[in-house]
């Protein structure tokens, strides 16, 4: 794939999942795609789609800032706009396999706006130990031993 095709495909994946177009998202992934982010890890296309589907429920948009392509890697810097946490400056690092599909996604952002909000909600409910972040509970493992 050319650099332009890689950039277009990575951008399409971001736009698709963030708008709830999960069929398009799924079509761009390898079966064994991995996701690593500040709040979790998943392996497999179905697990990835479940995770982004949950996140997409609170996303109101993405504002692309910069896109960099080098070899089989695409990095997209963007603001993720969420009803739960406001605007989260984010970097998505997409790697492409030889069959021109996305085989890994790494996401980088400061999770505190999400975790602090949910910690405060749990405290108000007098249940500070059971803090769950519904955004990321769809099949992601928190702090796993990574291969």
C-alpha positions, 0 to 999 in steps of 0.5 A, a space after each residue: 500500500 502507498 503512504 496515502 492508502 495507509 493514511 486513508 485506511 487508518 483514518 477510515 478506521 478511526 472515523 468508522 468506530 467513532 461514528 458507530 460504523 462497526 461493520 466498516 471497522 471490522 472489515 479493516 482489521 486482521 482476525 488477530 488484531 491487538 489493541 493496547 491502551 491506557 486502560 486495557 488490552 484486547 486480542 482479536 477483531 471481535 474483542 476490538 470491535 466490542 471495545 470500540 463499540 462501547 466507547 463509541 456510545 459516548 463519542 460525539 466526534 473526532 478532530 484530526 490534528 496530524 497524521 504521520 505515515 512511516 513504513 507500515 505504521 500510521 500515527 493519527 493525532 486527534 482530539 476525541 470528544 466524549 460526553 463522559 470526559 470532554 476532549 481527550 487529546 489522543 494518538 492512535 498508532 496503527 500498524 498494517 500487516 502484509 495483507 494490508 489490514 490493521 493488525 495492531 492499534 495502540 492508543 495513547 491518552 491521559 485516562 484521568 478525566 475518565 478514571 477520576 469521574 468514575 472514582 467520584 461517582 463510586 465515592 458518591 455511591 459509597 462504593 469506592 472499591 468497585 470502580 468500573 469504567 463502562 467505556 472499557 469493560 467490553 472484553 478488554 483486560 486491564 493491566 494484563 501480562 502482554 505477550 
